């Protein structure tokens, strides 16, 4: 029985064969095995001038001459081979193995690695990729696939499994990858939205400048900070209390919201108003839940008290007054009735005889519903020339009282 050969060219000698040459052939097999384990081959690619842009890597049975019988294959030459078009390099069928391939060509053209025949998977060096690729051949008879094995180059991690990062650059990690610290605790989880175009960028800062976390992608992109559950976003303090600075659009000025110092022992909370924004109002603590340093204050929009908002001269026969306002009342042409609003303790309403005609056409002040003026539900008539006064609401017993006699 004659010798046979493996798919990578190693001779399998039959019993009784190769008498007198067995040792030579065994040594040849060992040399070939060594070449398959760690040998390298510099393979010049076919030039366009020959009419063929495909270079075939062969297996030579029992010999060391087959390019596909080396673990490392350098495509090009010792000095990069200039190519003027896209190239294809083919590997033999029925060969299940792996290779390290170096693209040692110059020129902005692709180099494709594929099976000698069939329509299996291919691996492509891009026009600018002049590095290494690790590939695996699946050895299928009619549809051999050439599959890329991700490589970790110096300082760069491209694997999608669990990695230990020590002074490494993380490039294109798989979505869903967890980045762990040295104790195995999760530092970050990489997530993405389908068809996402907006991302965030982490940038180091030069001396005297802060590192920056910024949004990139489309124009006018928000940057979201999302706490989990009932958690909150914290601005931490260091040698100073925690402070949130809001800059101008040129980042040359800014205002700060700063926590009390540690010595104040404060952990209170302020909640913004639940109602709509109202003009000419200020923020005040409307109510407090809890107490002491951990109290929770509910803010509200409140009107400034202690002042009077004077209105334009009133000449109509009837109008309804508003708490906090003052009225110049002109009764030259007719008597006027001022209807009071529902009162709340401390509300004030002021009035003045504008033209000195109250003695001719009196001012009548009517209470709201069953509320009272100076303890009575009757209307109050003011008929004194140049009369002026301020009504203050007290309670349901006395109602509105005059500040002056």
C-alpha positions in Angstrom: 0.0 0.0 0.0 1.4 3.4 -1.0 1.8 6.3 1.4 -1.0 8.9 1.8 -0.9 12.6 2.7 -2.8 14.8 5.1 -4.5 18.0 4.0 -1.4 19.9 5.1 1.0 17.6 3.2 2.4 15.4 5.9 3.2 11.9 4.6 1.5 8.9 6.2 3.6 5.9 5.4 2.0 2.5 5.0 3.3 -0.6 6.8 6.3 -2.0 4.9 6.7 1.0 2.7 9.8 3.2 2.1 12.4 0.6 3.2 15.7 2.3 3.5 14.2 5.8 3.2 11.9 5.7 6.2 14.3 7.8 8.3 14.6 10.5 5.6 10.9 10.7 5.2 10.3 10.8 8.9 12.8 13.7 9.2 11.0 15.5 6.3 7.7 15.1 8.1 9.2 16.5 11.3 10.6 19.5 9.4 7.2 20.0 7.8 5.5 19.7 11.2 7.9 22.4 12.6 7.1 24.6 9.7 3.4 24.1 10.2 3.8 25.0 13.9 5.9 28.1 13.6 7.3 28.6 10.1 6.8 31.8 8.1 6.6 32.5 4.4 7.1 35.8 2.5 4.6 35.6 -0.4 4.8 38.1 -3.3 1.4 38.8 -4.7 0.7 38.5 -8.4 1.0 41.8 -10.2 -1.8 43.3 -12.4 0.5 43.1 -15.4 0.2 39.4 -15.5 -3.5 39.6 -16.0 -4.2 37.8 -12.8 -4.8 39.6 -9.4 -5.2 36.3 -7.5 -2.4 34.5 -5.7 -3.0 30.9 -4.8 -1.3 29.5 -1.6 -0.7 25.7 -2.1 0.1 22.6 -0.1 2.9 20.5 -1.5 2.7 16.9 -0.3 5.7 15.8 1.7 7.6 19.0 0.9 8.5 22.3 2.6 7.7 24.4 -0.5 3.9 25.0 0.0 3.1 28.5 1.1 0.0 27.2 2.9 2.2 25.0 5.0 3.5 27.9 7.2 1.9 29.3 10.3 2.9 32.9 9.5 2.5 34.3 5.9 3.7 37.7 5.0 1.9 39.0 1.9 4.2 41.3 -0.1 7.9 41.4 0.4 10.6 42.2 3.0 10.0 45.8 2.0 6.4 46.5 1.3 5.3 45.4 -2.2 3.6 48.1 -4.1 0.3 47.0 -5.6 -1.8 48.9 -8.0 -5.2 47.2 -7.5 -7.3 45.0 -5.3 -5.7 41.6 -4.6 -7.2 38.2 -3.7 -5.2 35.4 -1.9 -6.8 31.9 -1.9 -6.3 29.0 0.5 -6.7 25.3 -0.3 -10.0 23.4 0.5 -10.2 20.6 3.0 -7.7 22.3 5.2 -8.9 23.0 8.8 -6.2 25.2 10.5 -5.3 28.7 11.4 -2.8 31.3 10.2 -1.3 34.6 11.1 -1.3 36.9 8.0 0.6 40.1 7.6 -0.4 42.6 4.9 3.0 43.9 3.8 1.9 45.8 0.7 1.9 49.5 -0.1 -0.9 51.3 -1.9 -4.5 52.0 -1.0 -6.0 48.7 -2.1 -7.8 45.9 -0.4 -6.5 42.3 0.0 -9.1 39.6 0.3 -8.5 36.2 1.9 -10.8 33.4 0.7 -11.0 29.7 -0.2 -9.7 28.5 -3.5 -13.3 27.7 -4.6 -16.7 27.9 -3.0 -18.7 30.8 -1.5 -17.7 30.6 2.1 -16.8 33.5 4.4 -13.9 35.9 3.5 -11.6 38.1 5.4 -10.6 41.5 3.9 -7.7 43.8 4.7 -9.0 47.3 4.1 -7.2 49.7 1.8 -5.4 51.2 4.9 -5.0 48.1 7.0 -1.3 47.0 6.9 -1.4 45.0 10.1 -1.8 41.4 11.1 -4.9 39.2 11.0 -5.5 35.8 12.6 -7.7 33.6 10.5 -9.3 30.1 10.8 -10.2 27.8 7.9 -13.2 25.6 8.6 -12.0 22.9 6.1 -15.5 22.3 4.5 -15.1 20.4 1.2 -17.0 22.7 -1.1 -17.6 25.9 0.9 -14.5 26.5 3.0 -14.9 29.6 5.1 -12.1 32.0 6.1 -13.0 33.4 9.4 -11.2 36.2 11.3 -10.0 35.7 14.9 -10.0 39.1 16.7 -6.4 40.1 17.7 -5.4 42.2 20.6 -2.6 44.5 19.5 -0.3 46.4 21.9 -2.4 48.5 24.2 -5.6 47.8 22.4 -8.4 45.3 23.4 -10.8 44.2 20.7 -12.1 41.0 22.3 -15.7 40.8 23.3 -15.3 38.5 26.3 -14.1 39.2 29.8 -10.9 41.2 29.7 -8.4 42.4 32.3 -7.5 46.0 31.4 -4.1 47.2 32.5 -3.1 50.4 30.6 -5.2 49.3 27.6 -7.2 51.2 25.1 -10.7 49.7 24.7 -11.8 49.8 21.0 -15.2 48.7 19.6 -16.3 46.6 22.6 -19.5 44.6 22.2 -22.7 46.3 23.4 -23.7 44.7 26.7 -20.0 44.4 27.8 -19.4 45.0 31.5 -16.2 46.8 32.5 -15.0 45.4 35.8 -12.5 46.6 38.4 -9.7 44.5 39.9 -12.1 43.0 42.4 -14.5 41.8 39.8 -17.1 44.6 40.6 -18.8 46.2 37.7 -17.6 49.7 36.9 -19.6 50.4 33.8 -22.1 48.6 31.5 -22.0 49.5 27.8 -25.4 50.0 26.3 -26.7 51.5 23.0 -29.9 52.5 21.3 -30.8 51.1 17.9 -29.6 53.4 15.1 -27.9 55.7 17.7 -26.0 58.7 16.4 -25.5 60.6 19.6 -22.7 59.5 21.9 -20.7 60.8 24.9 -17.0 61.5 24.9 -14.6 61.4 27.9 -11.6 63.7 27.4 -8.6 64.2 29.6 -7.8 67.8 30.6 -4.4 69.5 30.3 -2.7 71.0 33.4 -5.1 73.4 35.1 -8.1 72.1 33.1 -10.8 69.7 34.1 -11.4 66.4 32.3 -14.6 66.6 30.3 -17.7 64.4 29.7 -19.5 65.8 26.6 -22.2 64.8 24.2 -21.3 64.3 20.5 -23.3 63.6 17.4 -26.1 65.8 16.2 -26.5 69.6 16.9 -28.0 70.6 20.2 -27.6 67.3 22.0 -28.6 67.0 25.7 -26.5 65.0 28.2 -28.6 62.8 30.5 -27.5 61.7 33.9 -29.8 58.9 35.1 -29.8 57.6 38.7 -31.4 54.3 39.5 -34.7 53.9 41.4 -34.9 56.5 44.2 -31.2 57.4 43.8 -30.0 60.8 43.0 -27.1 62.5 41.1 -24.4 63.7 43.6 -22.0 66.6 43.2 -19.3 65.6 45.7 -17.2 67.9 47.8 -13.4 67.6 48.4 -11.5 70.4 50.2 -14.6 72.6 49.6 -18.3 71.9 49.8 -19.9 70.4 46.6 -20.7 73.1 44.1 -22.6 73.1 40.8 -21.4 75.8 38.4 -23.6 77.1 35.5 -21.5 78.8 32.9 -22.3 81.4 30.2 -22.3 80.3 26.6 -18.6 81.3 26.2 -17.6 79.6 29.4 -15.9 82.7 30.6 -18.3 83.4 33.5 -20.5 81.2 35.7 -22.7 81.2 38.8 -22.5 78.5 41.5 -25.0 76.6 43.7 -23.0 75.5 46.7 -23.7 73.2 49.6 -23.3 74.4 53.2 -19.9 73.5 54.8 -19.5 70.3 56.7 -19.5 72.1 60.0 -23.1 73.2 59.4 -24.2 69.6 59.6 -27.1 70.1 57.1 -28.8 67.5 55.0 -32.1 69.2 54.2 -33.9 69.0 50.9 -35.7 71.7 48.9 -38.5 70.8 46.4 -39.4 73.2 43.7 -43.0 74.5 43.4 -45.6 72.1 42.0 -47.6 75.0 40.4 -46.9 77.0 37.2 -44.3 79.8 37.2 -45.9 83.1 38.2 -44.6 86.6 37.4 -43.8 89.0 40.2 -43.5 86.3 42.9 -40.7 84.9 45.0 -39.7 81.4 46.2 -40.6 80.7 49.8 -40.7 77.5 51.9 -44.4 76.9 52.1 -44.3 73.7 54.2 -41.8 71.4 55.8 -42.0 67.6 56.4 -39.6 66.1 58.9 -37.5 68.4 61.0 -34.1 69.6 61.9 -31.1 69.1 59.6 -32.9 66.5 57.4 -36.2 68.4 56.9 -37.8 68.5 53.5 -39.0 72.0 52.4 -41.7 72.4 49.8 -41.2 75.7 47.9 -44.0 77.8 46.4 -44.3 81.0 44.4 -45.5 83.7 46.8 -46.3 87.4 46.6 -44.2 90.0 48.4 -46.2 91.2 51.4 -46.0 94.6 53.2 -46.3 96.8 50.0 -49.2 98.1 48.0 -49.6 97.8 44.3 -51.3 101.1 43.2 -53.7 100.9 40.3 -54.8 103.4 37.7 -57.6 105.9 38.6 -61.0 104.2 39.0 -64.1 106.0 37.5 -66.5 103.1 36.7 -69.6 102.7 38.9 -68.6 99.3 40.2 -65.3 97.4 40.5 -64.0 94.5 42.5 -60.9 95.1 44.6 -57.9 92.7 44.8 -55.9 92.1 48.0 -52.5 94.0 48.0 -53.7 96.7 45.7 -54.4 100.4 46.3 -57.0 102.5 44.4 -57.3 106.2 43.4 -61.1 106.6 43.2 -62.7 109.5 41.2 -66.4 110.2 42.0 -66.6 113.5 40.2 -69.2 112.1 37.7 -70.9 109.4 39.8 -70.9 107.5 43.0 -68.7 104.3 43.0 -69.1 100.9 44.6 -66.0 98.9 45.5 -66.7 95.2 46.1 -64.3 93.4 48.5 -62.8 90.0 47.7 -62.9 87.0 50.0 -60.5 87.8 52.8 -57.5 86.0 54.2 -55.8 87.2 57.4 -53.3 90.0 56.6 -54.8 91.0 53.3 -54.8 94.7 52.7 -56.8 97.1 50.4 -56.1 100.9 50.3 -58.3 103.7 48.8 -58.0 107.5 48.3 -60.5 110.2 47.3 -58.8 111.2 44.0 -60.7 114.4 43.2 -62.0 115.4 46.7 -65.6 114.5 45.8 -66.6 111.8 48.2 -68.7 114.4 50.0 -70.7 114.8 46.8 -70.7 111.3 45.3 -69.9 108.8 48.1 -67.8 105.6 47.9 -69.6 102.5 49.0 -67.6 99.5 50.1 -69.5 96.1 50.0 -68.3 93.0 51.8 -67.9 89.6 50.0 -71.0 87.5 50.7 -71.6 87.1 54.4 -68.1 88.5 55.4 -68.0 91.6 57.6 -66.6 95.1 57.7 -65.8 96.2 61.2 -67.9 93.3 62.7 -71.0 94.1 60.5 -72.3 92.6 57.3 -73.6 96.0 56.2 -71.8 98.1 53.5 -69.4 100.9 54.5 -70.1 104.4 53.1 -67.2 106.9 52.9 -68.5 110.4 52.3 -65.7 112.5 53.7 -63.9 114.9 51.3 -60.3 113.6 50.6 -61.1 110.5 52.6 -58.4 107.8 52.5 -57.8 104.6 54.5 -56.6 101.0 54.4 -58.7 97.9 55.1 -57.0 94.9 56.7 -58.7 91.5 57.0 -58.6 89.9 60.4 -61.0 87.0 60.8 -64.6 85.9 60.5 -65.7 87.8 63.5 -64.5 91.3 62.6 -63.8 90.8 58.9 -62.2 94.0 57.4 -60.9 96.7 59.8 -59.8 100.2 59.0 -56.1 100.9 59.8 -56.8 104.6 60.6 -59.7 106.2 62.5 
